[in-house]
């Protein structure tokens, strides 16, 4: 925000102020001043922008005096206009653009001029929740005294609204009417179930752990005809409910009005400032100071494949020569979107991903045999022989599938696996082979094929892998894949829940309990600290059912104990973290030892 400092030691200057007088005011002076105050009160009550520009003071610690007029920027004004005209607003922003101050200023306008109005603010941490209350108190403290006064210091002859505050709540008492309140809480799974609000502010929404559940609980509290309002504000974080809601707002799948504030929303930020920022934050400037929503939701320093470059790895489609070897790969899916890809290798060893077949989450599901039928159709082309059209299937060396494609589902009474259904759908002209399960090897191989090398013959960089520009899904996904936080040499499994079966026993501090009995609860559990290599106790939360009717593996230990989990559940072994599907006979699983757990 552009902040204008007042001379040190002077009170805030407002358009309404008692003019200096050398003597007592006449009755006519009193009447004129009262009329003027009434006129300005109504202007402020009926025009939020006027109220903020003329009366709201904020704190700017970079100014000579931290108490400064809120000089609202054009992009902030756009956001405010959305707040005023839409029940549901979602704001994606760059860092430090004053949106928390703006939302609190807007909330102050509501509670100062509307008796009985309730605002609830939810933040990620307790200190952040308390900070929002402090800012509300700051704004109210510096509003003109003819508008509102703090209760404990109010003049005896003042007949307007007065306010008082605790660390977590501000209350405004309106004469002869219901009080208005501003409350701020830490976001938790049940934090939205116990209140009814006119306005809910979700601060740094992307970073609130229970964002989806909070929204499910909060929406009914404001979903009244002509009723409440929600403002969700955040910088970006991939794979969150905030991102899902933002994407839905952009394409019109929900009722949120999207607002994006890029890095240059602060008029003081020049191109030189941005260039310096980019040099100092080479791995995270796109997320912290994005120019577009796409930049905001990029992976940055956690990207698994930072070498990916559209100019190097993408080319326009062209006919694949008939003598090039071809194969396919499939990411199996029914409830989750599937993905089929076609690849070809040239005589020089360059690989081209030239076709893909998938569905978006909102499109109709296809059974495995229906997918195979569509893939077979896409593999079919026509040649003319003897004046006749003759259909041919393009030759494929093999189709690579995940190992679970060979598993028989326990609920499938036919005893078939995915390969059987793919064959039934018409994919009979190529062999199916299992994918490599070593996630480190897969990532290393991908780095090899993406590594840019300068080609002096064409005067630019190229790589072993090139993707046709028509393959939009993989081009959108590849640069957004993050590294595994526990093992950066692997790509994170960011879209699949790590599931144990409901009867799995968990060692809580109160004794063993089936994980199904911990759903919706919080508590302490015995676990292993990797850094200390020792037993410890940690908090558990957000235990929930993630899937049904999915394949599970049973892992049996040499002492006879066993557990069941999905193939993507991580297990800590003596060689590091492995997925259940990666375990081999003889692997040693880290055990904290029953002697350390005193039931």
N, C-alpha and C positions, 0 to 999 in steps of 0.2 A: 504494500500500500504506500502511496505517496503521503507522507506525514509532514505536516507543518507544525513546527515547534512554537510554543508561546514563550514569551520572555519569562525567564526564571522568576519564580516567586509570585506570578500573577495567577489569579483563578482562571478557569476556562472561560472563553469569551463566547457568548451566545447571541443570536439575533435579538432575543428579548432580554433586556437588562435594565435595571432601574437607572435612569439617567442621573448624573450627579446633580444634587440640588443644594442650594444654600439655605433653604428654609423649609418649613413644613409644606406638604402638598395640599393643594386646594381640593375641594370636592370635585371640581371639574377635572383636575389632574388624575384623581383616583378613578373616576369614571372612564376617562380616556385610556388609562393604563389597563384597567380591567377589560375593556373592550378589545384592546390590542392583544392581551394575553389570551382571551377567548378565541380571537381570530387565529392566532398562531397555534393554539392548541388544536383547533379543528383542522388546520392545514397539516399538522404533524400526524394527527389521527387518521386522516384520509389519504395520506401520501407517504408511504414508507420510505421512498427514495429521498424525499424532502426531509423527513425525520432524521435519516442517517447522515445525510450531507450536512445538515445544519446543527444537529444536537449531539450526535454520538461521538464520544472521545474513546480512543483506543490506546493501547500501550505499544510503543515502538522503542525498544531498547537501543536501537542504533541512532536515535535522535538525541540531540543535546538534552532535551527534556522528554522523558518517556510518555508523558500525557499529551497526545496529539489528536488533532481533528482527523476523522475517518474520511480521507479523500478517496472516494470510491473510483476504481479504474473501470474502463469500458467493459472489459470481460467480466468483472465482478458484477457490474450493472446488468449484464445479460443473464447471469446466474440468478440475480435477485428477481428479475422479471419472470423467470421460470418459477421461482418459489411462489411468487404472487399469483400465478395463473394456472398452476398445475398441482393437483393433489399429490402426485407421486413424482419426485424428482431424483435423478441419480447424477452425481457430479464426479467425473473422472478428471483428475488434475495433476499438474506438476507440483513439485515440492514448494512449500512456503509461499503460497499465493493468497493467504489471508482468508481462506474459506471458512475456517472455524470462527474467526472474528465476524465474518459476514453472517453466518448462520445464527450466531448468538445475538448480533445486532437485530436481525430479523425477528428472532424470538422475543427480544426485549420489547420491540414495537408491539408485538401481539399481546404480551402480558401487561404492558403499561396502559394500553387503551382498550383492552377487552376483559372486563370482569369475568371471573370464573374460568378463564382460559388456562389449560394445563399443557406444559411442555415437558417431554421426557427426552433426555439425551443419554445415549449409550456409547461407552468408550471401551477400548480394549483392556486398559489397566486402570487401577484405582486412582493413581496419580493423575492420569489423563482426565478421568471423570471429575476429580476435584478441581482441575485446572479450568474446565468449562464453567463451573460454578464461580470460580474466582473471576473469570472474565465477565460473567454476567454482573457480578457485584461491582466490578470496575466501571462498566458502562452506566449502571444505575447511579453510582456515586457521583459521576460527573455530568449527569443530566441537569438541566437548569432547575433551580429550586422552585420556580413557579409551576413546574411540570410534575415533579415527584420529589419526596424527601425521605431520608432514612428515618425510620420510626423513632429510634432513640434520640435523634437530634432534631426532630420535627418542631417547627414553630407552633406555638399554641394557637395562633390564629390561622394556621394553614388548614384548608378544608379539602385538599386534593388527596390522591393516593399516597400511601407511605409503604416502605418496604423494610423487610428484615431478612437476615440470612443466617444459615448455618454452613458448615463446610460442604454439605451435599444438597442443599435446597435453598431456594429464594422464594419468599412469599410477598406478594403485593396485596395490601388491603385497600380495596376500593370502597369509598364512602357509600353506605346504604346498599351494598351489593356483595356478591361472593368474591372471595380472594382468588387471585391468579397465582399460579405456581410454576416454578422451573426446578426440575429435579434431575440429577445426573447420577447414573449408576454404572457399575462395571458390567460389561456384557457377560452373561452366563446363560446356560441352557434354559433356565426358567425365568430369566429376568423380565420377559415381556408378558408373562401370564397374569400378573397381579395388578396391572394398572389399566386405566382408561385415559386416553390422552387426546388432545386436539392436534398436537404436533409431536412427531417423533423425529429426533435427529440422530442419525447413525454415523458417528464420527469415525473416520478410518475404517470403513465398513469391511474392506477387503481383508483386514487383519483381525477381525473378530472371529474367534474360534467357532462359535455356534451360530454363525450368521444365518444359515438356512433355517435352523430351528427357531431362532429369534424372529425371523421374518414371518414364519408360519404362525407364531404366537402373537406377534405385534399387529399384523394386518387386521385381524378381527377387532382389535381395540379401536381402530380408526375407521373401520369400514362401515360407516353410517351414512345414510342418504344425506348428501350435503354436508358431510361430517369432516373427519380428520384429514391429516396431511402427514406425509413421510418425506424426509430429505435424507438421502444417503450420499455421503461424501467420502472420497478416498483417493489416494494414489493407487496405482495398479499392483495387483498380484495375480499371477497366473494360477489357473486351476481352482479358483475360488467361487463362492456363490455370487460375489460381487461381479466377477467377470461374466458369469452366466447371465446375471440380471442385466448387465450393461449390453451384452450381445443381443439379448431379447428385446431390449428397449430400442436398439438401433434398427432392428429389422421389423419392429412393430408387433412382436409376439407377446408383449405385456404392455401395461399402461404407464410405465415410467417414461418421463420426458428426459432424454439424455442431454447433458451439457458437458462439453470438454473444454478445459482451460490449459492451453499449451504453455511452455516455459516463458514465452514472450508476453504473457498476460500482464506481467509486471513491466510497465513502460520503461523502467530503469535498466532492464536487462537488454544489452545491446548484442550485436553479433560478436563483437570482441569478447564480451563476457561469456557468451556461449562457447566460443572457441577455446577460451581458457578453461572453462568447466570441462569440456570434452577431453582436453589434455590431462587434467588432473583426475578425472573419473572415467578412464577409457573403457572400463568394463560395465559401468552402471549408469552412464549419463542418459542413455535412452529411456530407462525406466524412471529415473529421478527427475529428468527434465525433458519429457517427450515433446515432439512437435505434432505428433498424430496419435490417435488411440492405438494404432498398430504398434508404434514405437513403445507406448506405455506398457503394452502387454507382451513385449519381447522378453527373452530370458536374461539377457545381459551376461554378467560374469558367470552365471550358473549354466550357460548354454553348453550342451553336450558337444556341439559341433560348431565352434566359433569361426571355422574357416569357410563355412558355407557363404557363397556370394552369388547373387542372381546373375551378375555379369559373367561369372566363370562357369557356373553349374547349370545354367538354364539355356535352352535353345529352342527355336521354333520347330514345330513338327515337320518331319520329312518322311518319305516312304522308306521303310526299313528294307535294305537289299535282301533278296530271297536267300542268299547263301550265308547270311549271318546266323549264328546259333542263337536260339531263343529259349527262354524259360520263364516261369512265373513264380510268384510268392504270394501267400495269402495269410492275412491276420484273421483268424476265425472269429465270427461273432454273429449273434442273433439279437439278443437284447441290446448289447453294445454294438455300435456300427462296425461292420466288417470292412476289410480292404483287400482287393486283389490288384496285383501289379504285374505288368508285362515288361520283361527286360531282354535286351539283345546285346551281343558282343561282336565288335567289328574284328576284321582280320588283324588290326593293330592292338587288340586287347582292350579297346575303349568300350565301356558299358553305357548303354542308353536305357533309361526307364521311359518307355514310349507310350504307355497306356495305363489307366487305372480304372477300377470300378468299385464304387463304395456307395454309401448312403449317409445322409446327414441325420442327426438324432431325431429330427421331426418327421422324417419320411417313413412310409410304411415298412414294416419289417419283412424280410424275405427268409423263408426257410432255407436250410442248407442246400436242398436239391433245387430250389428255385434260383438260388445264387449260381449254382453250377450250370443250370440251363442258360442263364443270361451270359455267363462267361463263355460257354460253348458257342453261343450266338455271336459274341464279339470276336471269337477266334475264327469265324467262318468268313471266307471270301469266295468270290465267283471268278472262274476262268472260262474262257470260250474255247471249246474243243469241237471241231467239226461243225461249227455254226451253232452249237448248243451251249447253254449256260450250265456249267458243272460246278457245284459247291465243293470247296475244299476247306479242310481245317489247317490253319497255319501250324507248321511243325513245332513242337515243344520238346526239349530234352527231358524236362521234369517240372514238377510243381512242388515248391517247398512249403511245408505246413508245420505248424507247431506240434509238439509231441502229443498234446492232448487230442489231436485229431484221430489218433488210433485207440483212444480210450473208449470203452463201452460205458454209457451212462446207466447207473443202477435203476433209474426209473423208465428206461426205454425197454419195454417188454419184447421188442423185436430183436434185441441183442446187437443192433447195428451201431457202428461208430460213424464219425463224420466222413471218413473216406468212403464208406458204403453209400452215404447219401450223395456225395459228390459224384460218384460213379453213376448212381441212378439218375442224376440230373444231366448226364451226357458227357462228362469229362473222362472219356475213356481213351483219349489219344496221347496221353502222357503218363508217366509214372509219378507217383507221389513219394517224396522223400522227406524225412524229418529235418527240421531246422537245427542248427547248432545251438545248444543251450548255454554255452559258456558266454556270459554277458560281457566279460572283459574282452574276449576274443572278437566278439561281434563289434564292439565299439572300436577296437584297434583297427580292425579291417575297414570299417567305415571311414576312419580318419585317413587311411591309405588311399582310398578311392576318392576322397574329397580334397586331398592335398593339392593346392594350386602349384603348377609348375609353368615357368615362362617358356613359351614356344617361339623361338626366334623366327621360324618360318612364317608364322602368321602375325607376329608382333604383339602378342597378348598372352595372358595367362589362360591355362586350360587344366582340366583334371581328368582322371580316369573315369569318373562318373558324371554323366550329363543327363538332365531331366527335361523332358519335353514341357514346354510352357502350358500345354493342355492338361497336365497332371496337377490341378490346382490344390487338391487335398494334401498331397505329400509335400508340395511346395510351401503350403501354409504350416504344416506340422513340423517339418524337419528343423527349421531354425528356432522353433519354440521348445524343442525337446531339452529338458534340463538334465544336469548330471545328478547322480545319486548322491545325496548329502553324506551318507555313511561311507560310500566308496566312489570317489569321483571317476574311477576308471570304468564305471558302468553308467548306462543311461538309466535315469530314474524311472521306476514303474509308477507313474503319477496318476494313472487313471483306473487302477484296479485295487479294490479293497483287499487287505491281507486278512483272510478269514480263517478262524478255527471253528470246528463244529460246536454246537451249543452245549454238548455234554463234556467239553474239555474242562478239566479241573484247573483252577487258578489259585496260586498260593497268596491269598490276601493275609493281612496281619491278623485278621480274625479267624483264620483257618481256611481250608480249601473250600472253594465254591465253584459250581458250574458256571461257565461264562454266560450262559443264557440267563442266570439269576442276577447278573451284574448289569443287565441292560437298564439304562436310565439312571444308574447310580454313579457315585464317585467314592473314592476311598484310597487306601494305601495297599500296595502290592510288593511282595518280595521280587527283586530283580537283580540283574548283574550290571555293575558299573565297568564299562570297557576301559575307561582311563585308569581307574584304580585297580582293575582286575580283581574285584572283590564284590561280595554280596552287599546290597544296599536296599533301601526301601524308597519307592517313588509313588507319586499320585497316579491313579488311573481315572479316566473320564471318557465320555462319548462312546460308551460301549453300545453298539447297535447292530441290528440285523442288516447285513449288507447284500445278501443274495440268497436265492433259493434254487434248488434243482441244478446245482453246478457240480462238476466233477471234483471229488476230494481224494487225497492220498492219505494212506495210513502209514506212519513212520514207526517202526518197531525198534526199540533199543535193545542192547545185548543183555540188560537186566530184566527184560520182559515188559517194561513199561512201553506205552505207545501213545500217540496222539494223531488226530486227523486234521488236515488243513488243506486249503486250496493250493494249487501248484505254485502260486505267486507269493505264498507266505514266506517271509524271510526267517532264516534260522542261523544263529550264531554258532559257527564251528571253529575248530582249532586253526583253520585256514582262513577265517574271516566269514563274512556274511554270505550265505547261499540261499537261493530259493529252494523250496521243497522239491521242485522238479529237477533241481541240479544235484540233489544228494545222491551219493553213491555208497554201496556197501563198504563199510570200514571207515566212513567219515566219523569224526569225533565231534559230538555236539557239546557245547559248553554247559556244564551243570553247576549251579551254585552250591549244590550239596545239601541233602536233607538235614545234616547235622547243624547247619547254620539257621535253619528255620525252626523256631520253637513254637509249636502249636499249643 
